[in-house]
Amino acid sequence: MDFGTLIFTKPERAITDVKYAEERGFSHAWIPDSHMIWGDIYACMALAAVNTKKIKLGTGSRSRRVLSARATCHRQTAWPPP
C-alpha cells in the first residue's frame, strides 16, 4: 500500500519535510498551491526533488485564477528534467 502526505509550500519545509516523509516510507508528497499564503509551488517541488531520491512529487492543486495555463507551462518547463 502506498501512502502520501501534504507538504506546506515553504522552501525550508519542502526540503526538510519531504526528506522526512521519504525516510519514513511515504511514496508520494503533494505540495499545494497558494499564491498569497506560501511560496512558489514549482520552486518548492524543485527543492524537494533535488533533496530526495525516490519519493514522487505532485501538485496538490493548481488554481487557474492564480496563473494562466501559459505561465504554468512555462514554469514546469523552465528547468531541464533530471
Summary of the structure (lengths in Angstrom):
residues: 82
radius of gyration: 12.5
end to end distance: 26.8
largest distance: 36.4
contacts: 212
relative contact order: 0.21
helix: 39%
strand: 13%
